[in-house]
């Protein structure tokens, strides 16, 4: 598994755990980095911190593009994947958009329901189309 793929998975793990346990993301991230088992790659730290910094805007974008579903109705892991990928799509310039979406879909395939990959792809595609200006 590629380094950034592992980092994305680890970021989703931290975001999911913080959400489910009602924990503050940065505090939990600090604990997981200090624990180091499994290690938390730098890119995972970047993603979790970015989701925390831009969380309100990320959640607003996800809710806008989830076809009438509130954030609370989404499966917890889908919410974590969408938050991480939305941050990476809109605020991380060194990763191609297609790679971000593909990686998010692969995480949904591995971690969530049978319907989740298609749903994650659709929501991220809609966010990308609405937020990224065309050349």
C-alpha positions as a Markdown table, in Angstrom:
| # | Residue | x | y | z |
|---|---|---|---|---|
| 1 | Unk | 0.0 | 0.0 | 0.0 |
| 2 | Unk | 1.4 | 3.4 | -1.0 |
| 3 | Unk | 2.4 | 5.8 | 1.7 |
| 4 | Unk | -0.3 | 8.4 | 1.1 |
| 5 | Unk | -2.9 | 5.6 | 0.9 |
| 6 | Unk | -1.8 | 4.5 | 4.4 |
| 7 | Unk | -1.9 | 8.1 | 5.6 |
| 8 | Unk | -5.5 | 8.6 | 4.3 |
| 9 | Unk | -6.6 | 5.4 | 6.0 |
| 10 | Unk | -5.0 | 6.5 | 9.3 |
| 11 | Unk | -6.6 | 9.9 | 9.0 |
| 12 | Unk | -10.0 | 8.3 | 8.5 |
| 13 | Unk | -9.3 | 6.1 | 11.5 |
| 14 | Unk | -8.6 | 9.2 | 13.7 |
| 15 | Unk | -11.6 | 11.2 | 12.3 |
| 16 | Unk | -13.9 | 8.2 | 12.8 |
| 17 | Unk | -12.8 | 7.5 | 16.3 |
| 18 | Unk | -13.0 | 11.2 | 17.3 |
| 19 | Unk | -16.6 | 11.4 | 15.9 |
| 20 | Unk | -17.8 | 8.1 | 17.4 |
| 21 | Unk | -16.3 | 8.8 | 20.8 |
| 22 | Unk | -17.2 | 12.5 | 20.9 |
| 23 | Unk | -13.5 | 13.5 | 21.2 |
| 24 | Unk | -11.7 | 16.6 | 20.0 |
| 25 | Unk | -9.9 | 15.7 | 16.8 |
| 26 | Unk | -6.6 | 17.4 | 17.6 |
| 27 | Unk | -6.4 | 16.0 | 21.1 |
| 28 | Unk | -7.0 | 12.4 | 19.8 |
| 29 | Unk | -4.5 | 13.0 | 17.0 |
| 30 | Unk | -1.9 | 14.0 | 19.5 |
| 31 | Unk | -2.6 | 10.8 | 21.5 |
| 32 | Unk | -2.3 | 8.6 | 18.5 |
| 33 | Unk | 0.9 | 10.3 | 17.3 |
| 34 | Unk | 2.4 | 9.9 | 20.8 |
| 35 | Unk | 1.3 | 6.2 | 21.0 |
| 36 | Unk | 2.8 | 5.5 | 17.5 |
| 37 | Unk | 1.1 | 2.1 | 17.2 |
| 38 | Unk | 0.2 | 2.1 | 14.4 |
| 39 | Unk | 2.3 | 5.1 | 13.3 |
| 40 | Unk | 0.5 | 8.3 | 12.2 |
| 41 | Unk | 2.2 | 9.5 | 9.0 |
| 42 | Unk | 2.8 | 13.2 | 8.4 |
| 43 | Unk | 0.2 | 13.3 | 5.6 |
| 44 | Unk | -2.4 | 11.9 | 8.0 |
| 45 | Unk | -1.6 | 14.6 | 10.5 |
| 46 | Unk | -2.0 | 17.2 | 7.8 |
| 47 | Unk | -5.4 | 15.8 | 6.8 |
| 48 | Unk | -6.8 | 15.6 | 10.3 |
| 49 | Unk | -5.6 | 19.1 | 11.2 |
| 50 | Unk | -7.0 | 20.4 | 7.9 |
| 51 | Unk | -10.4 | 18.8 | 8.6 |
| 52 | Unk | -10.3 | 20.4 | 12.0 |
| 53 | Unk | -9.3 | 23.8 | 10.7 |
| 54 | Unk | -11.9 | 23.9 | 7.9 |
| 55 | Unk | -14.5 | 21.6 | 9.5 |
| 56 | Unk | -17.5 | 24.0 | 9.4 |
| 57 | Unk | -17.0 | 24.7 | 5.7 |
| 58 | Unk | -16.3 | 21.0 | 4.9 |
| 59 | Unk | -19.5 | 19.9 | 6.7 |
| 60 | Unk | -21.5 | 22.6 | 5.0 |
| 61 | Unk | -20.3 | 21.4 | 1.6 |
| 62 | Unk | -21.0 | 17.8 | 2.3 |
| 63 | Unk | -24.5 | 18.5 | 3.5 |
| 64 | Unk | -25.2 | 20.7 | 0.5 |
| 65 | Unk | -24.2 | 17.8 | -1.8 |
| 66 | Unk | -25.7 | 14.8 | 0.0 |
| 67 | Unk | -29.1 | 14.9 | -1.7 |
| 68 | Unk | -31.2 | 15.7 | 1.2 |
| 69 | Unk | -29.3 | 13.7 | 3.8 |
| 70 | Unk | -28.1 | 15.4 | 6.9 |
| 71 | Unk | -24.5 | 14.8 | 8.1 |
| 72 | Unk | -25.9 | 12.9 | 11.1 |
| 73 | Unk | -27.7 | 10.4 | 8.9 |
| 74 | Unk | -24.6 | 9.3 | 7.0 |
| 75 | Unk | -22.7 | 6.2 | 8.2 |
| 76 | Unk | -19.9 | 7.3 | 10.6 |
| 77 | Unk | -17.2 | 6.0 | 8.4 |
| 78 | Unk | -18.6 | 7.6 | 5.3 |
| 79 | Unk | -18.7 | 10.9 | 7.1 |
| 80 | Unk | -15.0 | 10.5 | 8.0 |
| 81 | Unk | -14.0 | 9.6 | 4.5 |
| 82 | Unk | -16.0 | 12.5 | 3.0 |
| 83 | Unk | -14.5 | 15.0 | 5.4 |
| 84 | Unk | -11.0 | 13.9 | 4.8 |
| 85 | Unk | -11.4 | 13.8 | 1.0 |
| 86 | Unk | -13.2 | 17.1 | 0.8 |
| 87 | Unk | -10.3 | 18.7 | 2.7 |
| 88 | Unk | -7.8 | 17.1 | 0.4 |
| 89 | Unk | -9.7 | 18.1 | -2.8 |
| 90 | Unk | -10.1 | 21.7 | -1.9 |
| 91 | Unk | -7.1 | 22.6 | 0.2 |
| 92 | Unk | -4.2 | 20.2 | -0.8 |
| 93 | Unk | -2.7 | 21.3 | -4.1 |
| 94 | Unk | -0.1 | 18.6 | -4.5 |
| 95 | Unk | -2.6 | 15.7 | -5.0 |
| 96 | Unk | -4.6 | 15.4 | -8.3 |
| 97 | Unk | -8.4 | 15.6 | -7.7 |
| 98 | Unk | -8.9 | 12.2 | -9.5 |
| 99 | Unk | -6.5 | 10.5 | -7.1 |
| 100 | Unk | -8.3 | 12.0 | -4.1 |
| 101 | Unk | -11.7 | 10.8 | -5.3 |
| 102 | Unk | -10.3 | 7.3 | -6.3 |
| 103 | Unk | -8.6 | 6.9 | -2.9 |
| 104 | Unk | -11.8 | 7.9 | -1.1 |
| 105 | Unk | -13.9 | 5.4 | -3.1 |
| 106 | Unk | -11.4 | 2.7 | -2.3 |
| 107 | Unk | -11.6 | 3.4 | 1.4 |
| 108 | Unk | -15.4 | 3.3 | 1.2 |
| 109 | Unk | -15.1 | -0.1 | -0.6 |
| 110 | Unk | -12.9 | -1.4 | 2.2 |
| 111 | Unk | -14.5 | 0.1 | 5.2 |
| 112 | Unk | -18.2 | 0.8 | 4.6 |
| 113 | Unk | -21.4 | -0.5 | 2.9 |
| 114 | Unk | -21.8 | -1.8 | -0.6 |
| 115 | Unk | -23.6 | 1.5 | -1.6 |
| 116 | Unk | -21.0 | 3.7 | 0.0 |
| 117 | Unk | -18.4 | 3.8 | -2.8 |
| 118 | Unk | -20.9 | 5.1 | -5.4 |
| 119 | Unk | -22.3 | 7.6 | -2.9 |
| 120 | Unk | -18.9 | 8.9 | -1.8 |
| 121 | Unk | -17.9 | 9.2 | -5.5 |
| 122 | Unk | -21.1 | 11.2 | -6.3 |
| 123 | Unk | -20.8 | 13.6 | -3.3 |
| 124 | Unk | -17.2 | 14.3 | -4.0 |
| 125 | Unk | -17.8 | 14.8 | -7.7 |
| 126 | Unk | -20.6 | 17.3 | -6.9 |
| 127 | Unk | -18.4 | 19.2 | -4.4 |
| 128 | Unk | -15.5 | 19.3 | -7.0 |
| 129 | Unk | -17.8 | 20.5 | -9.8 |
| 130 | Unk | -19.3 | 23.2 | -7.6 |
| 131 | Unk | -16.1 | 24.4 | -5.9 |
| 132 | Unk | -13.3 | 24.1 | -8.3 |
| 133 | Unk | -13.3 | 26.6 | -11.2 |
| 134 | Unk | -12.8 | 25.2 | -14.6 |
| 135 | Unk | -9.9 | 26.4 | -16.7 |
